[in-house]
Amino acid sequence: MTQAFLKCGRFRLPVQQGRRPLVMGILNVTPDSFSDGGRHQSLELALEHAEQMIADGVDIIDIGGESTRPGIAPLSLEQELERVMPVIYALRDCGKPLSLDTYKPAVMREALLAEVDMINDINGFRAEGAIEAVRDSEAGLCVMHMQGEPQTMQQEPHYQDVVVEVEDFLRHQVALMQQAGVARERICIDPGFGFGKTVAHNLALLKNTRHLIDALDLPLLAGMSRKSMVGAVTGKPLERRMAGSIGAALAAAQQGAMIIRVHDVAETVDALAMWQAGRNDIE
């Protein structure tokens, strides 16, 4: 992967291979997230959690107002804006890039007016008007693959070849964005672990992370923290998946992922620091 920086609004984030991956901390302001629903729902609690993540060494804060766990009902535009906009305004001068996890073009527009630095779209900017909403900004853009939609995505997901199909989708969406005038230095990719995929599909994508990076020549974001694939491999319930999630983060880092999206920031930062220190392939 030849790209040295990811342009994210007010920031240029280092994503050159050989560096320690960036840690993206999850800040859910929703009562129904699969792993920490309700814990940071109020503005005060959300800000306290963000401050703790900053103290723990987070590189990017990813704000989400709508749960995308399997089977969840969609949230209205008004509800999502009510949840995320106060947090964005309160944190925009915190010194860290702010990412917004949304697939709604109207929410993207409002967040960009508030100077959010990155849009993280689980729908891969497929919604009508999504590319147009972000095209003329300076924000970083994460293009994620998802088969189906959150309400139905885990109902017997099927692929002929999951790696090929995810690669083709990401290539197509990136091409559409570049054709619309989005600079390549603003784009990163996400294979979408857990979004319309079985455990076998997820593991195939994890094992082929390096292939996806080399094929698309873009920085890759990996988000496996506390997901069911971690539970399937370790046999642990949701509340005991930290160690497995850190293992998944290290596996993705070893394959070249340059952004790791996690719930447990301090532990992941420490694990990646030791992983980086022990590598014998860094220049």
HELIX and SHEET records of a PDB file:
HELIX    1   1 LEU A   43  ALA A   55  1                                  13    
HELIX    2   2 LEU A   77  LEU A   91  1                                  15    
HELIX    3   3 PRO A  105  LEU A  113  1                                   9    
HELIX    4   4 ALA A  130  ARG A  135  1                                   6    
HELIX    5   5 VAL A  162  GLN A  179  1                                  18    
HELIX    6   6 ARG A  184  ARG A  186  5                                   3    
HELIX    7   7 VAL A  199  LYS A  207  1                                   9    
HELIX    8   8 THR A  209  LEU A  216  1                                   8    
HELIX    9   9 SER A  228  THR A  234  1                                   7    
HELIX   10  10 LEU A  238  ARG A  240  5                                   3    
HELIX   11  11 MET A  242  GLN A  254  1                                  13    
HELIX   12  12 VAL A  265  ALA A  277  1                                  13    
SHEET    1   A 2 PHE A   5  CYS A   8  0                                        
SHEET    2   A 2 PHE A  11  PRO A  14 -1                                        
SHEET    1   B 8 ILE A 187  ASP A 190  0                                        
SHEET    2   B 8 GLY A 140  MET A 144  1                                        
SHEET    3   B 8 MET A 118  ASP A 121  1                                        
SHEET    4   B 8 LEU A  98  ASP A 101  1                                        
SHEET    5   B 8 ILE A  60  GLY A  64  1                                        
SHEET    6   B 8 LEU A  22  ASN A  28  1                                        
SHEET    7   B 8 ILE A 259  VAL A 262  1                                        
SHEET    8   B 8 LEU A 221  ALA A 222  1                                        
END                                                                             
